[in-house]
Amino acid sequence: MVSADDSGDGEAEPDDNLRSFGETVKASRRRAGLTQEQLAPLVGYSVQYVGSVEQGRRHPSQKFVNKTDAALNAHGVIIIAARQLSRRRGLATWFRRWAELEEGAVILNTYECRSVPGLLQTEAYARALVDDVLPPPTPDEVESRITARLKRQQLLHRTPYTVFSFIIDEAVILRQTGGPEVTRELIDHLLGCGQLPNVDLQIMPLASPRHAGLGGPFRLLETQDHEWMGYSEGQQSGRVLSDPKDVSLLHLRYAKLRIQALNPADSRALLMRLRGSL
């Protein structure tokens, strides 16, 4: 199975857990006798950010959680509520959090061995993936998932640039998801993305005697607050990783993968050969 991002699977209902966490923050703020406008400068976030968290529309950053708990003298109540929130978040909910983190990222590293990452997919390739989702989605669900994915790709082009690194197994291309025509278009798209000034695209060759990514796909990002987060996913499960030990391990593996994979120039040459063979 591919991820909620990559296949469009795992759509979920609005997150009641986020709303519950927001109510905890709101109750603590009111108990402290503060308005949103008064709390915002104390924690270093905008009034809009505070309001979005309290309304359950935004997942709080760890920095926000810690600063808010301290500013409101909540004695750990908000921190504990955030931990419980994380434990209850399922696959689709976890990906919504990761997608939100992506929007504020300054660096985003992605290793994928199952399908082309959603940020690099063409519409035809995305539709081919969605067609394989079980149980089959309704036509409206298909369109909403495709639209959301294509909209996320704006991250590649916005300024100031986010710096992207993608490492994709060659087998993902050789699979020819959607057929030869879809694959040709996909390769052309990958070649174009690889030319963007903020994107490094590397291919892990099919014959790879040493491979640091055998544990599965994962992602890493650096926030604007220079905090690193990771994301790991499996069958019907996915989670954002913030523990420094977990994130350090993913950094180690990604650094090794960048050495083991073809460099960007050789990756481009391989993609062009693969296209020529179709």
Residue pairs with C-beta under 8 A, 6 or more apart in sequence:
1 7
1 9
1 114
1 235
1 236
2 9
2 114
2 115
2 129
3 9
3 10
3 95
3 114
3 115
3 118
3 217
3 233
3 238
4 10
4 11
4 91
4 92
4 94
4 95
4 233
4 238
5 95
5 98
5 99
5 117
5 118
5 149
5 152
6 112
6 114
6 115
6 116
6 117
6 118
6 121
6 129
7 115
7 129
7 130
7 132
7 133
8 126
8 129
8 130
8 133
8 137
8 141
8 142
8 145
8 146
8 149
9 133
10 90
10 91
10 92
10 95
10 236
10 238
11 92
11 137
11 141
11 144
11 145
12 90
12 91
12 92
12 93
12 96
14 56
15 56
15 89
15 93
15 96
16 56
17 85
17 88
17 89
17 93
18 56
18 57
18 58
18 59
18 85
19 55
19 56
20 56
20 81
20 85
21 53
21 56
21 60
21 81
21 82
21 85
22 53
22 54
22 55
22 56
23 54
23 56
24 77
24 78
24 81
25 50
25 53
25 54
25 60
25 68
25 78
26 54
28 68
28 72
28 74
28 77
28 78
29 35
29 36
29 39
29 54
29 72
31 72
32 71
32 72
32 73
34 42
34 72
36 47
36 50
36 51
36 54
37 47
39 50
39 68
39 71
39 72
40 46
40 47
40 49
40 50
42 67
42 71
43 50
43 64
43 67
43 68
43 71
44 63
44 67
45 64
49 58
49 64
52 58
53 60
53 64
58 100
59 85
59 96
59 97
59 100
59 101
60 68
60 82
61 223
61 225
61 227
62 82
62 227
62 242
63 225
63 227
65 78
65 79
65 82
66 79
68 74
68 78
69 75
69 76
69 77
69 78
69 79
72 78
86 239
86 240
89 97
89 239
90 237
90 238
91 233
91 236
91 237
91 238
94 231
94 233
94 238
94 239
94 240
95 233
95 238
97 240
98 219
98 231
98 238
98 240
99 152
101 221
101 223
101 229
101 240
102 108
102 152
102 155
102 221
103 155
104 223
104 224
105 162
105 221
105 222
105 223
105 224
106 162
106 163
106 222
106 223
106 224
106 226
107 162
107 163
107 164
107 165
107 220
107 221
107 222
108 155
108 162
108 163
108 164
108 165
108 219
108 220
108 221
109 164
109 165
109 166
109 219
109 220
109 221
109 254
110 117
110 119
110 164
110 165
110 166
110 167
110 217
110 219
111 167
111 168
111 213
111 217
111 218
111 219
111 253
111 254
111 257
112 166
112 167
112 168
112 169
112 172
112 217
113 168
113 169
113 171
113 172
113 204
113 213
113 216
113 217
114 172
114 217
115 129
115 172
115 177
116 125
116 168
116 172
116 173
116 186
116 190
117 166
117 168
118 126
118 149
118 152
118 153
119 152
119 153
119 155
119 156
119 164
119 166
120 153
120 166
120 189
120 190
120 193
120 201
121 129
121 149
121 153
121 186
121 189
122 182
122 185
122 186
122 189
123 146
123 150
124 178
124 181
124 182
124 185
124 186
125 177
125 178
125 182
125 183
125 185
125 186
126 145
126 146
126 149
126 150
127 142
127 146
127 178
128 177
128 178
128 179
128 182
129 177
129 178
130 137
130 142
130 145
130 146
137 145
155 162
156 162
156 164
156 193
156 196
156 198
156 199
157 196
161 197
161 198
162 198
163 198
164 196
164 198
164 199
164 200
165 199
165 200
165 202
165 254
165 258
166 199
166 200
166 201
166 202
167 202
167 203
167 204
167 213
167 254
167 257
167 258
167 261
168 201
168 202
168 203
168 204
169 203
169 204
169 206
169 213
170 203
170 204
170 205
170 206
170 270
170 274
171 206
173 183
173 186
173 187
173 203
173 271
173 274
174 206
174 274
176 182
176 183
176 278
177 183
178 186
180 278
183 278
184 275
184 278
187 271
187 272
187 274
187 275
187 278
188 275
190 201
190 271
191 268
191 271
191 272
191 275
193 199
193 201
194 200
194 201
194 264
194 267
194 268
194 271
200 264
201 264
201 267
201 268
202 258
202 261
202 262
202 263
202 264
202 267
203 261
203 262
203 266
203 267
203 270
203 271
204 211
204 213
204 257
204 260
204 261
204 262
205 261
205 262
205 270
208 260
210 260
211 257
211 260
212 253
212 254
212 256
212 257
212 260
213 253
213 257
215 253
216 232
216 233
216 234
217 232
217 233
218 230
218 231
218 232
218 233
218 250
218 253
218 254
219 230
219 231
220 228
220 229
220 230
220 231
220 247
220 250
220 251
220 254
221 228
221 229
221 231
222 228
223 229
227 242
228 247
228 251
229 240
229 241
229 242
229 247
230 240
230 241
230 242
230 246
230 247
230 250
231 238
231 239
231 240
231 241
232 238
232 239
232 241
232 250
233 239
241 247
241 250
261 267
262 270
